Amino acid sequence: SNFIREIIDNAKNFGINEKETKNNYLVEFVSANPTGPLHVGHARGAVLGSSLASIIQASGDIVSKEYYINDAGNQIDLFVQSVYSKYSTLIGEKYPMPDNGYMGDYIKEIAKEIHDDNNKTKLNEETIKPIALDKMLSNIRLDLLNLNVEFDNWFSEKSLFTSGEFDDTMNQFERNQNSFTENNAVWFKASDFGEEKDHVLIRTNLEPTYYATDIAYHRNKFLIRNYDKVIDIWGADHHGHISRLKSALEAIGIDRSKLNILLYQLVSLKQGDDKVRASKRAGTIITTNELVEEVGSDACRYFFISRSPDSHMDFDIDLAQKKSSDNPVFYIQYAHARAFSILKSAADENIKTNNSNTTLLENEHEINLLKKFTELSEIIQISADRYEPHHLAKYSLELATLFHLFYQNCRVIDESQSNEISSARLNLVEAFILVIGKCLDLMGMSKPQSM
């Protein structure tokens, strides 16, 4: 009886774990160039990052979520030139679309918004640049909010140059004799740190490489803002960048083990027997927002974290839309709604849980549910330690399954049984709501009280 009461009380009081020593984490994810809308691959990284941050925080550590804005470099110039090309048409002029420019309808929409907002003023390309970037970032923020993803920090790549931090980073390489100049380019002596070859930091045209700015950004994370641990979430196509980034950090005195990089594989959309294909440059991209509108943010979030990030994913749109037990999202949320329905019926019958006799919970389905409650803290810790949110998704589905079995085999409210049994089982239902609710919160999903 005391054991069962303790389980129920722990479930009811479950909250953030406490640690004597807390690590200060920075989780950086998405960080897509602000040159177009987010696509479904970005959505997978967004859900993985936001869920992992919540889980690590629940395990007792301190977490900040960050989006790195790539607002410097050639791709930004191409984006602005593409917008200006469409804008120039609206003011009766002709500015050619650049080679490899962005052709999506969103470019026309941004150009039209800029024109409509400034219809009495003729803008040049330089004036349009910050306006276009701001509009694109606003669209990205809105797409992320629709996916229930928010960031604590939005870090500008450009700020590394205006603050002098980029120059400080390059100077540190030179002081440590870890860089050299050859053919007017500056190179990192990466081969001294286990790499197969040295890598360029500054090109012959004096432009920094993306690699060099990334080093300066991570120097900021560790040496300026003093994070204990950093987690970067990247697409699998960035695999080759991991080792050389860690080698560069080692060269400027940062323990490479403090940086953890998670790679996630591509996402394919499937509807019926057909694959849904897309091309970003051609403007036929399947965006994050389109997927959310099609299946809802809850389905997006659960499906994206239900699989290990290192596995390729076929996202079944038809399954995500189903209102049946075949769809794990519906099945889990229906369990939550069903539990609330029981509470409402109990309130109508004036059945209370105060001082309920938990020794009456002897049925195997009751015991299985109680046992499952005890696993939550361990699941959270495992998910946090391994950086693997899919363990929580699996646990949530198992917990919902046990609750549905309990519902089918153990009547909570029944005239043929005593109020004592109903009260004890009602206590179990309340505990379930708290535990499954915690899971849904950590996965960033809604908690419906009716369906």
Buried (B, 14 or more C-beta within 10 A) or exposed (E): EEEBBEBBEBBBEBEEBEEEEBBBBBBBBBBBBBBBBBBBBBBBBBBBBBBBBBBBBBBBBBBBBBBBBBBBBEBBBBBBBBBBBBBBBBBEEEBEBBEEBBBBEBBBBBBEBBBEEBEEEEBEBEBBBEBBBEBBBEBBBEBBEBBBBEBEEBBBBBBBBEBEBBEBBBEBBEEEEBBEEEEEBBBBBBEEBEBEEBBBBBEEEEEBBBBBBBBBBBBBBBBEBEBBBBBBBBBEEEEEBBBBBBBBBBBBEBEBEBBBBBBBBEBBBBBEEEEBEBEBEEBEBBBBBBBBEBBBBBBBBBBBBBBBBEEEBEBBBEBBBBEEEEBBBBBBBBBBBBBBBBBEEBEEEEBBBEEBBBEBBEBEBBEBBBEBBBBBBEBBBBBBEEBBBBBBBBBBBBBBBBBBBBBEEBEBBEEEBEBEBBBBBBBBBBBBBBBBBBBBEBBBBBBEEEE
